C-alpha cells in the first residue's frame, strides 16, 4: 500500500508505427485544412483506426468546405500506408466520416456567446495535458517520460 502523502505518477509514450501516431496526423491534417479556409473554425476532431479502416469523428463549427475522405487518404498515403499487408492501404481502406456540426448550446457556452473577450471563452471538454523541462535527464524531459519512450525502442 502507498504511504500517506505519496502518489503514483506514470507516463505514456507511443513510438513509430503506433496507431495513435497515425490518428494524431489525420486529426492534425483535418484541423489544418479547416483553419486554412476558416481561421475562426472551432474543431474537436478525433481519429481512430483499425486494420483497413480510419474513422474521423467529433464536432466542428466552420464555414470551410473540405473533402474529409481525401484528407484522410492523402495523410495515410504520405505516411506510407500503401499496402493492406501493412494493415492499411490508402487506396482501399474504409474511411468513415462521423464529423458533425457542434451543438449551438455548447458553442454558446464554450465560446462566450460570440464575444471575443478571452475571459469569456470556455475550455470545453477537451483533455488537459502539461509538460515541463526537468533536469532529471540529459534530454531535459521528466524521467518517467524518458523511460516510457526508451521502453518502446
N, CA, C and O of each residue as an XYZ file, in Angstrom:
612
protein
N       0.839     -1.203      0.000
C       0.000      0.000      0.000
C       0.873      1.252      0.000
O       1.935      1.272      0.621
N       0.427      2.285     -0.691
C       1.217      3.520     -0.741
C       1.257      4.202      0.616
O       0.321      4.116      1.411
N       2.370      4.882      0.856
C       2.483      5.660      2.084
C       1.583      6.873      1.978
O       1.318      7.370      0.883
N       1.121      7.340      3.103
C       0.283      8.536      3.127
C       1.059      9.713      2.546
O       2.231      9.915      2.864
N       0.398     10.478      1.696
C       1.036     11.630      1.076
C       1.805     11.293     -0.194
O       2.338     12.189     -0.849
N       1.869     10.021     -0.546
C       2.559      9.610     -1.769
C       1.533      9.299     -2.851
O       0.387      8.957     -2.557
N       1.951      9.419     -4.081
C       1.067      9.078     -5.187
C       1.890      8.456     -6.300
O       3.111      8.605     -6.345
N       1.220      7.769     -7.182
C       1.866      7.130     -8.313
C       1.763      8.049     -9.519
O       0.664      8.448     -9.904
N       2.900      8.387    -10.118
C       2.934      9.246    -11.302
C       3.440      8.398    -12.457
O       4.533      7.836    -12.379
N       2.663      8.297    -13.526
C       3.060      7.488    -14.669
C       3.125      8.342    -15.926
O       2.565      9.437    -15.981
N       3.809      7.827    -16.922
C       3.885      8.486    -18.223
C       3.684      7.448    -19.306
O       3.992      6.269    -19.130
N       3.161      7.908    -20.428
C       2.972      7.049    -21.586
C       3.684      7.683    -22.772
O       3.709      8.904    -22.919
N       4.252      6.851    -23.598
C       4.870      7.331    -24.828
C       4.623      6.288    -25.903
O       4.856      5.099    -25.682
N       4.155      6.721    -27.060
C       3.961      5.789    -28.168
C       5.017      6.072    -29.226
O       5.423      7.216    -29.428
N       5.448      5.024    -29.890
C       6.545      5.135    -30.846
C       6.060      4.944    -32.275
O       4.880      4.696    -32.522
N       6.985      5.062    -33.197
C       6.691      4.941    -34.623
C       5.898      3.668    -34.903
O       6.220      2.600    -34.381
N       4.869      3.788    -35.722
C       4.042      2.648    -36.083
C       2.826      2.456    -35.201
O       1.937      1.677    -35.544
N       2.763      3.146    -34.075
C       1.610      3.026    -33.178
C       0.409      3.726    -33.807
O       0.564      4.805    -34.378
N      -0.785      3.138    -33.717
C      -1.975      3.769    -34.304
C      -2.232      5.192    -33.811
O      -2.802      5.998    -34.547
N      -1.828      5.516    -32.592
C      -2.019      6.886    -32.091
C      -1.256      7.900    -32.937
O      -1.715      9.028    -33.116
N      -0.094      7.506    -33.460
C       0.689      8.418    -34.307
C      -0.074      8.733    -35.589
O      -0.137      9.889    -36.008
N      -0.655      7.706    -36.214
C      -1.464      7.906    -37.420
C      -2.676      8.767    -37.095
O      -2.985      9.712    -37.822
N      -3.359      8.444    -36.010
C      -4.564      9.189    -35.630
C      -4.250     10.663    -35.401
O      -5.002     11.535    -35.836
N      -3.149     10.943    -34.724
C      -2.766     12.343    -34.485
C      -2.526     13.085    -35.796
O      -2.946     14.232    -35.949
N      -1.856     12.436    -36.736
C      -1.555     13.105    -38.003
C      -2.813     13.341    -38.832
O      -2.933     14.373    -39.492
N      -3.749     12.399    -38.804
C      -5.008     12.587    -39.535
C      -5.791     13.744    -38.922
O      -6.257     14.626    -39.644
N      -5.940     13.749    -37.602
C      -6.663     14.846    -36.946
C      -5.989     16.185    -37.222
O      -6.666     17.176    -37.496
N      -4.663     16.221    -37.152
C      -3.928     17.458    -37.446
C      -4.188     17.932    -38.869
O      -4.348     19.130    -39.103
N      -4.230     17.005    -39.820
C      -4.464     17.377    -41.219
C      -5.863     17.962    -41.404
O      -6.042     18.911    -42.167
N      -6.855     17.398    -40.710
C      -8.220     17.939    -40.772
C      -8.237     19.356    -40.200
O      -8.794     20.269    -40.809
N      -7.630     19.534    -39.036
C      -7.578     20.858    -38.403
C      -6.887     21.861    -39.327
O      -7.388     22.968    -39.528
N      -5.746     21.481    -39.883
C      -5.008     22.384    -40.777
C      -5.851     22.791    -41.981
O      -5.864     23.963    -42.358
N      -6.553     21.838    -42.587
C      -7.367     22.131    -43.773
C      -8.515     23.078    -43.438
O      -8.814     23.991    -44.208
N      -9.155     22.863    -42.298
C     -10.269     23.731    -41.904
C      -9.781     25.137    -41.573
O     -10.377     26.123    -42.009
N      -8.704     25.231    -40.807
C      -8.193     26.553    -40.427
C      -7.639     27.327    -41.620
O      -7.666     28.557    -41.625
N      -7.138     26.617    -42.631
C      -6.623     27.293    -43.825
C      -7.735     28.061    -44.535
O      -7.494     29.127    -45.101
N      -8.951     27.519    -44.504
C     -10.087     28.177    -45.156
C     -10.856     29.093    -44.218
O     -11.380     30.125    -44.637
N     -10.922     28.711    -42.945
C     -11.712     29.479    -41.980
C     -10.966     29.533    -40.650
O     -11.094     28.624    -39.830
N     -10.184     30.597    -40.430
C      -9.402     30.708    -39.192
C     -10.256     30.739    -37.922
O      -9.733     30.523    -36.829
N     -11.548     31.002    -38.046
C     -12.429     31.022    -36.878
C     -13.093     29.675    -36.617
O     -13.984     29.583    -35.772
N     -12.682     28.643    -37.318
C     -13.259     27.310    -37.115
C     -13.078     26.865    -35.671
O     -12.067     27.164    -35.035
N     -14.070     26.150    -35.168
C     -13.985     25.504    -33.851
C     -14.023     24.008    -34.123
O     -14.981     23.494    -34.700
N     -12.982     23.322    -33.706
C     -12.767     21.954    -34.163
C     -12.468     21.026    -32.991
O     -11.548     21.270    -32.211
N     -13.247     19.973    -32.879
C     -12.959     18.873    -31.958
C     -12.972     17.611    -32.811
O     -13.983     16.915    -32.894
N     -11.840     17.328    -33.441
C     -11.735     16.205    -34.378
C     -10.933     15.080    -33.738
O      -9.791     15.275    -33.321
N     -11.533     13.926    -33.666
C     -10.878     12.733    -33.139
C     -10.702     11.748    -34.288
O     -11.453     11.780    -35.263
N      -9.719     10.884    -34.170
C      -9.485      9.863    -35.185
C      -9.211      8.539    -34.489
O      -8.491      8.480    -33.493
N      -9.800      7.478    -35.036
C      -9.447      6.136    -34.574
C      -9.195      5.277    -35.810
O      -9.707      5.553    -36.894
N      -8.406      4.246    -35.622
C      -8.053      3.395    -36.749
C      -7.989      1.939    -36.316
O      -7.690      1.617    -35.166
N      -8.275      1.095    -37.253
C      -8.210     -0.352    -37.071
C      -7.802     -0.920    -38.423
O      -7.878     -0.215    -39.429
N      -7.385     -2.137    -38.470
C      -6.967     -2.741    -39.729
C      -7.968     -2.433    -40.838
O      -9.141     -2.794    -40.742
N      -7.500     -1.767    -41.885
C      -8.331     -1.487    -43.048
C      -9.332     -0.363    -42.894
O     -10.179     -0.181    -43.769
N      -9.267      0.410    -41.800
C     -10.285      1.434    -41.569
C      -9.719      2.611    -40.788
O      -8.904      2.443    -39.880
N     -10.172      3.816    -41.165
C      -9.888      5.028    -40.398
C     -11.199      5.784    -40.251
O     -11.928      5.968    -41.225
N     -11.498      6.220    -39.037
C     -12.710      6.999    -38.793
C     -12.334      8.333    -38.168
O     -11.544      8.391    -37.226
N     -12.914      9.410    -38.708
C     -12.812     10.726    -38.080
C     -14.177     11.048    -37.502
O     -15.207     10.790    -38.125
N     -14.173     11.619    -36.295
C     -15.448     11.922    -35.647
C     -15.263     13.096    -34.705
O     -14.141     13.429    -34.323
N     -16.351     13.708    -34.341
C     -16.299     14.836    -33.428
C     -17.272     15.911    -33.845
O     -18.178     15.681    -34.645
N     -17.067     17.100    -33.285
C     -17.957     18.232    -33.552
C     -17.147     19.405    -34.075
O     -16.073     19.721    -33.564
N     -17.687     20.045    -35.110
C     -16.980     21.130    -35.785
C     -17.954     22.246    -36.116
O     -19.094     21.996    -36.510
N     -17.499     23.466    -35.953
C     -18.222     24.637    -36.450
C     -17.269     25.362    -37.387
O     -16.214     25.835    -36.963
N     -17.638     25.449    -38.661
C     -16.755     26.064    -39.654
C     -17.536     26.478    -40.890
O     -18.610     25.950    -41.178
N     -16.974     27.429    -41.606
C     -17.502     27.807    -42.916
C     -16.703     27.119    -44.018
O     -17.052     27.230    -45.193
N     -15.648     26.419    -43.659
C     -14.781     25.754    -44.632
C     -15.504     24.589    -45.298
O     -16.379     23.957    -44.705
N     -15.124     24.324    -46.526
C     -15.632     23.177    -47.281
C     -14.429     22.332    -47.675
O     -13.653     22.712    -48.553
N     -14.280     21.199    -47.028
C     -13.140     20.329    -47.309
C     -13.628     18.914    -47.587
O     -14.726     18.531    -47.185
N     -12.807     18.156    -48.272
C     -13.092     16.756    -48.581
C     -12.390     15.906    -47.520
O     -11.201     15.608    -47.636
N     -13.138     15.523    -46.490
C     -12.548     14.799    -45.364
C     -11.944     13.469    -45.803
O     -10.860     13.100    -45.352
N     -12.637     12.754    -46.675
C     -12.110     11.461    -47.117
C     -10.768     11.635    -47.824
O      -9.843     10.854    -47.598
N     -10.657     12.638    -48.666
C      -9.390     12.896    -49.368
C      -8.283     13.244    -48.374
O      -7.149     12.789    -48.521
N      -8.607     14.041    -47.373
C      -7.611     14.396    -46.354
C      -7.108     13.139    -45.652
O      -5.903     12.972    -45.460
N      -8.028     12.254    -45.269
C      -7.647     11.016    -44.582
C      -6.779     10.159    -45.494
O      -5.718      9.692    -45.078
N      -7.215      9.948    -46.726
C      -6.450      9.103    -47.657
C      -5.074      9.705    -47.967
O      -4.070      8.993    -47.972
N      -5.032     11.006    -48.222
C      -3.747     11.650    -48.527
C      -2.776     11.548    -47.357
O      -1.580     11.329    -47.555
N      -3.287     11.706    -46.140
C      -2.427     11.607    -44.958
C      -1.873     10.198    -44.814
O      -0.685     10.023    -44.546
N      -2.720      9.198    -44.990
C      -2.260      7.809    -44.900
C      -1.240      7.500    -45.995
O      -0.272      6.778    -45.757
N      -1.454      8.040    -47.181
C      -0.503      7.848    -48.283
C       0.846      8.469    -47.937
O       1.886      7.840    -48.133
N       0.837      9.704    -47.420
C       2.081     10.391    -47.059
C       2.869      9.621    -46.005
O       4.100      9.601    -46.031
N       2.160      8.991    -45.084
C       2.820      8.231    -44.019
C       3.418      6.939    -44.567
O       4.408      6.437    -44.037
N       2.816      6.398    -45.633
C       3.341      5.171    -46.227
C       2.425      3.972    -46.118
O       2.849      2.845    -46.374
N       1.180      4.192    -45.745
C       0.225      3.089    -45.676
C      -0.355      2.855    -47.068
O      -1.407      3.387    -47.420
N       0.370      2.031    -47.861
C       0.013      1.828    -49.258
C      -0.154      0.358    -49.626
O      -0.120     -0.005    -50.802
N      -0.336     -0.480    -48.616
C      -0.457     -1.902    -48.872
C      -1.214     -2.536    -47.713
O      -0.886     -2.299    -46.550
N      -2.221     -3.339    -48.024
C      -3.021     -3.975    -46.974
C      -2.163     -4.841    -46.056
O      -2.529     -5.062    -44.902
N      -1.031     -5.333    -46.549
C      -0.134     -6.133    -45.714
C       0.438     -5.308    -44.564
O       0.875     -5.866    -43.558
N       0.438     -3.985    -44.706
C       0.885     -3.087    -43.637
C      -0.244     -2.784    -42.661
O      -0.049     -2.065    -41.681
N      -1.422     -3.332    -42.931
C      -2.577     -3.088    -42.076
C      -3.499     -2.015    -42.607
O      -4.623     -1.860    -42.131
N      -3.022     -1.268    -43.601
C      -3.814     -0.158    -44.132
C      -3.307      0.181    -45.530
O      -2.102      0.296    -45.757
N      -4.228      0.335    -46.446
C      -3.900      0.767    -47.803
C      -4.771      1.973    -48.108
O      -5.996      1.863    -48.159
N      -4.139      3.125    -48.312
C      -4.900      4.360    -48.514
C      -5.873      4.271    -49.685
O      -6.870      4.992    -49.720
N      -5.588      3.386    -50.649
C      -6.448      3.276    -51.831
C      -7.725      2.489    -51.546
O      -8.773      2.787    -52.118
N      -7.649      1.489    -50.667
C      -8.780      0.576    -50.476
C      -9.390      0.613    -49.078
O     -10.429     -0.005    -48.851
N      -8.773      1.315    -48.147
C      -9.281      1.319    -46.768
C     -10.673      1.954    -46.696
O     -11.061      2.746    -47.555
N     -11.392      1.591    -45.671
C     -12.689      2.212    -45.411
C     -12.446      3.511    -44.647
O     -11.692      3.531    -43.673
N     -13.077      4.582    -45.084
C     -12.983      5.864    -44.394
C     -14.378      6.223    -43.902
O     -15.304      6.381    -44.699
N     -14.524      6.351    -42.598
C     -15.802      6.732    -42.001
C     -15.712      8.169    -41.522
O     -14.807      8.527    -40.769
N     -16.645      8.981    -41.960
C     -16.693     10.381    -41.544
C     -17.910     10.574    -40.647
O     -19.049     10.540    -41.114
N     -17.668     10.773    -39.390
C     -18.734     10.996    -38.409
C     -18.571     12.366    -37.751
O     -18.914     12.550    -36.583
N     -18.044     13.320    -38.513
C     -17.927     14.694    -38.024
C     -19.284     15.369    -38.153
O     -19.944     15.264    -39.186
N     -19.693     16.061    -37.102
C     -20.993     16.726    -37.082
C     -20.823     18.184    -36.690
O     -19.792     18.585    -36.148
N     -21.845     18.961    -36.973
C     -21.873     20.362    -36.554
C     -21.948     20.411    -35.032
O     -22.698     19.655    -34.414
N     -21.177     21.294    -34.443
C     -21.194     21.451    -32.993
C     -22.561     21.934    -32.531
O     -23.180     22.777    -33.182
N     -23.023     21.411    -31.430
C     -24.285     21.839    -30.839
C     -24.242     23.336    -30.552
O     -23.272     23.818    -29.966
N     -25.274     24.083    -30.954
C     -25.295     25.523    -30.663
C     -25.201     25.824    -29.169
O     -24.613     26.833    -28.779
N     -25.774     24.958    -28.328
C     -25.705     25.171    -26.880
C     -24.260     25.103    -26.387
O     -23.832     25.917    -25.568
N     -23.521     24.124    -26.895
C     -22.120     24.002    -26.496
C     -21.332     25.193    -27.023
O     -20.538     25.792    -26.298
N     -21.555     25.531    -28.277
C     -20.848     26.660    -28.868
C     -21.077     27.944    -28.109
O     -20.151     28.727    -27.899
N     -22.309     28.160    -27.697
C     -22.635     29.388    -26.972
C     -21.966     29.397    -25.599
O     -21.430     30.420    -25.174
N     -21.998     28.262    -24.910
C     -21.422     28.200    -23.566
C     -19.896     28.274    -23.595
O     -19.288     28.963    -22.776
N     -19.288     27.570    -24.531
C     -17.832     27.492    -24.575
C     -17.209     28.741    -25.172
O     -16.153     29.185    -24.720
N     -17.847     29.308    -26.174
C     -17.219     30.386    -26.922
C     -17.750     31.764    -26.563
O     -17.696     32.685    -27.378
N     -18.253     31.906    -25.372
C     -18.583     33.221    -24.833
C     -19.694     33.950    -25.556
O     -19.683     35.177    -25.646
N     -20.661     33.192    -26.077
C     -21.834     33.791    -26.735
C     -21.429     34.788    -27.811
O     -22.047     35.843    -27.956
N     -20.381     34.446    -28.571
C     -19.984     35.282    -29.693
C     -19.025     36.397    -29.347
O     -18.613     37.140    -30.237
N     -18.656     36.540    -28.093
C     -17.719     37.605    -27.732
C     -16.308     37.165    -28.062
O     -16.050     35.972    -28.219
N     -15.413     38.093    -28.167
C     -14.006     37.785    -28.419
C     -13.156     38.003    -27.171
O     -11.936     37.848    -27.226
N     -13.781     38.360    -26.040
C     -13.033     38.578    -24.806
C     -12.494     37.245    -24.302
O     -13.259     36.304    -24.091
N     -11.210     37.165    -24.113
C     -10.574     35.918    -23.710
C     -11.167     35.360    -22.418
O     -11.276     34.144    -22.257
N     -11.549     36.243    -21.500
C     -12.096     35.751    -20.231
C     -13.490     35.146    -20.389
O     -13.990     34.496    -19.471
N     -14.117     35.354    -21.544
C     -15.448     34.800    -21.786
C     -15.408     33.476    -22.535
O     -16.455     32.879    -22.786
N     -14.232     33.013    -22.890
C     -14.118     31.797    -23.683
C     -13.868     30.620    -22.755
O     -12.931     30.636    -21.957
N     -14.716     29.591    -22.863
C     -14.600     28.408    -22.016
C     -13.609     27.404    -22.576
O     -13.165     27.521    -23.718
N     -13.268     26.420    -21.765
C     -12.281     25.413    -22.154
C     -12.898     24.247    -22.898
O     -12.169     23.485    -23.533
N     -14.201     24.075    -22.847
C     -14.808     22.923    -23.497
C     -14.531     21.663    -22.701
O     -14.282     21.713    -21.496
N     -14.577     20.523    -23.397
C     -14.426     19.246    -22.696
C     -13.187     18.484    -23.156
O     -13.146     17.257    -23.068
N     -12.202     19.187    -23.636
C     -11.004     18.521    -24.127
C     -10.079     18.159    -22.969
O     -10.188     18.705    -21.871
N      -9.168     17.228    -23.239
C      -8.230     16.790    -22.219
C      -7.246     17.884    -21.850
O      -7.003     18.811    -22.622
N      -6.701     17.762    -20.692
C      -5.714     18.722    -20.208
C      -4.371     18.012    -20.101
O      -4.252     16.998    -19.413
N      -3.376     18.539    -20.774
C      -2.036     17.974    -20.757
C      -1.092     19.013    -20.155
O      -1.389     20.208    -20.149
N       0.010     18.558    -19.666
C       1.001     19.506    -19.176
C       2.379     18.979    -19.530
O       2.554     17.788    -19.789
N       3.323     19.845    -19.538
C       4.689     19.457    -19.810
C       5.635     20.437    -19.151
O       5.257     21.560    -18.816
N       6.851     20.006    -18.972
C       7.824     20.882    -18.338
C       9.226     20.356    -18.617
O       9.415     19.167    -18.874
N      10.190     21.239    -18.565
C      11.592     20.840    -18.655
C      12.042     20.391    -17.270
O      11.582     20.910    -16.252
N      12.932     19.437    -17.251
C      13.390     18.895    -15.978
C      14.862     18.515    -16.091
O      15.323     18.096    -17.153
N      15.590     18.663    -14.997
C      16.993     18.247    -15.008
C      17.146     16.782    -14.594
O      18.246     16.337    -14.268
N      16.036     16.037    -14.607
C      16.080     14.621    -14.249
C      16.808     13.786    -15.301
O      17.322     12.713    -14.988
N      16.857     14.271    -16.552
C      17.505     13.534    -17.638
C      18.307     14.500    -18.506
O      18.118     15.715    -18.437
N      19.200     13.951    -19.318
C      20.014     14.794    -20.205
C      19.168     15.436    -21.303
O      19.557     16.461    -21.862
N      18.010     14.839    -21.617
C      17.108     15.425    -22.625
C      16.249     16.540    -22.046
O      15.478     17.170    -22.770
N      16.376     16.787    -20.747
C      15.564     17.771    -20.018
C      14.084     17.407    -20.000
O      13.212     18.271    -19.906
N      13.825     16.102    -20.094
C      12.460     15.594    -20.004
C      12.283     14.922    -18.647
O      13.258     14.453    -18.058
N      11.052     14.870    -18.146
C      10.821     14.131    -16.903
C      11.263     12.671    -17.064
O      11.080     12.076    -18.126
N      11.836     12.109    -16.022
C      12.363     10.750    -16.081
C      11.300      9.748    -16.522
O      11.588      8.859    -17.323
N      10.072      9.879    -16.009
C       9.031      8.909    -16.375
C       8.772      8.917    -17.882
O       8.561      7.862    -18.479
N       8.788     10.096    -18.497
C       8.564     10.179    -19.944
C       9.740      9.565    -20.707
O       9.535      8.802    -21.651
N      10.951      9.889    -20.306
C      12.134      9.343    -20.985
C      12.166      7.821    -20.902
O      12.475      7.150    -21.887
N      11.850      7.278    -19.738
C      11.841      5.823    -19.582
C      10.751      5.180    -20.433
O      10.984      4.151    -21.066
N       9.568      5.778    -20.451
C       8.474      5.234    -21.259
C       8.843      5.231    -22.736
O       8.534      4.281    -23.455
N       9.499      6.283    -23.186
C       9.908      6.368    -24.591
C      10.964      5.318    -24.909
O      10.890      4.659    -25.946
N      11.947      5.156    -24.026
C      13.032      4.198    -24.271
C      12.545      2.755    -24.221
O      13.130      1.892    -24.876
N      11.500      2.473    -23.468
C      10.956      1.117    -23.419
C      10.448      0.673    -24.785
O      10.451     -0.520    -25.091
N      10.017      1.616    -25.602
C       9.471      1.288    -26.913
C      10.507      1.125    -28.002
O      10.166      0.724    -29.115
N      11.772      1.425    -27.712
C      12.803      1.338    -28.762
C      13.241     -0.069    -28.983
O      14.099     -0.323    -29.827
